[in-house]
Amino acid sequence: MRYEIVLTKEAKEDLGRLVARDRSKVVEAIETHLRFEPEKTSKSRIKRLEDYEWPKYRLRVDEVRVFYDVIYTITEEAKSGRVEVLVIREKSEAMEWLAEFGKRTPKDEASTTEGNEG
């Protein structure tokens, strides 16, 4: 399936702030890795952010990190997918952004109290 790629306003601004060489690499990586298999994780390139509800994924492009989500629309006629690029950050700023704006997955209280019942 071919995914539509949409950059948020913030991601477009972030992309514009990168030096031309980095901007070119990021655009190429988004097209190469996110257009057809945005959820295919790898050891170093694409990571699913297990502890986060939002964003769900991070793409590594040299010293730049691209945070994104994958959204599906299912109709009677077809299933389509969209990659929403949320922000593009230098590696040095990525974890700070994630800590401030990322939405963590709530911990399952049942699993943390399991075995403590008397």
N, C-alpha and C positions, 0 to 999 in steps of 0.2 A: 504494500500500500504506500502511496506517495502522500506524505504529510504536508499540509500547509504550514508555512513558518510565518509567525507573526511576532514582531518586536514591539514591546511596550514603548511608550514615550520615553521612559527612563532608560531602557536598553538602547534606543536610538541615540539618545544624548550621550550615553556611555561610549557607544561605538564611535561617535564623532570626536570624542576626547582622546582616543587612542592615536598613537603615531601611525602614519600610513602603513608601514610594514606590518605592525600588529593588527591593524584594522583589516588588512587584506587576509592575513592568516585566520582571523576569527571568522570572517565571512565565508572563507573557503571551508573551514572546519564545520561551521553550522550547516552548510550545504552538503558536505560529504557525510557527516555523521548523523545529522538529525533529520534529513529529508526522508529517508527510507526506514531507518532503524533507531529511532531516538531512545528506545528503552533497552537496547542491547548494551549491557554494561561490560566494561573491560577492566583490567587491572589498573590501568593508569588514565585512560581517556574519559570514559563516562562512568560516573558513580551515582548509584541510587542512594539518596540521603535517607537512610532507614529511620533515623530519629526525628524526621521532619514530615509534617503533613504538607507543608508549603515552604519552600519549593521542594519538588520531589527529586530533581536531578541536577547534576553539575557536570559540565563539559570542561575539560582542561585543554587549554591551547597555550603551550609554553608557559609564560608567567601570567596568563590571563585565565580567569574563571568565568564561565557562562552558566548562570542559574536559570533553569527552565522547568516547565510542567508540560505534560502531554494530556490533551483533552480529546475525548471521543464523543462523536455524535452518531447515534444509531437511529435510523429511520427504517420504514418498511422496505424502502428501495435499496439502501446501502449503509455501510458503516464508513465514516470518515474520521480522520485524525488531524489534530492541529497541535503544533509545537508552539507554545507561548514562551518566548525568551523574555525573562523578567528583568534581569540586570546583567551587566558585563563589568567585572571588577578585576583590578590587578590582584595578583595572588596576595600581596601584602595587606589588602583591604577586604578580601573575601570573607574571612572568618569573622571579622568585626561586623560586616554587613549581615551575615547569617545569624550571628548572635543577637543582633538588634532587631532584625525584621523577620527572620525565619519563624515559622510556627511549629513548635515541637509537638510530636505525637504524645498524647497523654499516656502516662505509665499505667499499666493495668494493675490496679490496687489488689486485685485478687491474687495475682502472681507474687506480689511482694509480701503478702501476709500469709501465704500458703505455708503450712507446717508450723505456724505459730499458735494454732488453736490448741487449747488445753484440754 
